[in-house]
Amino acid sequence: MCVCLTLLCITVLCSAFADSISPVNKDISKREGESVTMSCLYDTRSNNVYLYWYRQYLNREPEYLLYEGARSYSGYKDTPDDHRFQSTASQSSTELTITGVTMSDSALYYCALRVAAQ
């Protein structure tokens, strides 16, 4: 069986600096049991960065998965109940890794950028 994942992105809060985030890989197929890593690149002049991940099933509302701080907010992190989901963040990118994918992981995934007030 093939697990199909699609990655989109949104910018949650923009400042005057035209912050942006965009997916690196948009459509991903994996076999059940494999691991998958989805990546997004972001651009902002702010050092106060939060990067979020959401999942949306067909005909349902997006559901929050986790967040990770970056730059000056490195170390701020939400650990999800499902430990198969892990994120990493750098100065310009974020990744979501799902280990042991199952058919129930087939969904649309969103990465989102939030820039906190300076």
Secondary structure, 3 states (H helix, E strand, C coil): CEEEEEEEEEEEECCCCCCEEEECCCEEEEECCCCEEEEEEEECCCCEEEEEEEEECCCCCCEEEEEEEEECCCCCECCCCCCCEEEEECCCEEEEEECCCCHHHCEEEEEEEEECCC
